[in-house]
């Protein structure tokens, strides 16, 4: 089992990784079930939720002594980026089907 400090740092790394906009789109296309299982953990499990919610003060306390320690997105920022990426995916799918439907009418 990881000590709480390392666990907290890994949570921040994981959130930064899965909320990278380029990777997020790929992950949602590839395995949305797995992605939302991760989201469930960071929103509903006590430690990950608290680590993200209190990250600013934690990072301020350790930023000079721990190289590379950076904030990840907040819960509301995660929701915002999810909304943006999912909306873009839906719009692209709509455009694709409109294009297919339009081309079908030309035959």
VENZI-V295866 format. One record per helix or strand. SS is the DSSP state (2 for helix, 1 for strand). FROM is the first residue (numbers start at 1). LEN is the number of residues. Records with the same first field share a line. If there is no record, write none. Layout:
SS->FROM-LEN, FROM-LEN
This chain:
2->4-15, 21-24, 46-8, 55-8, 75-31
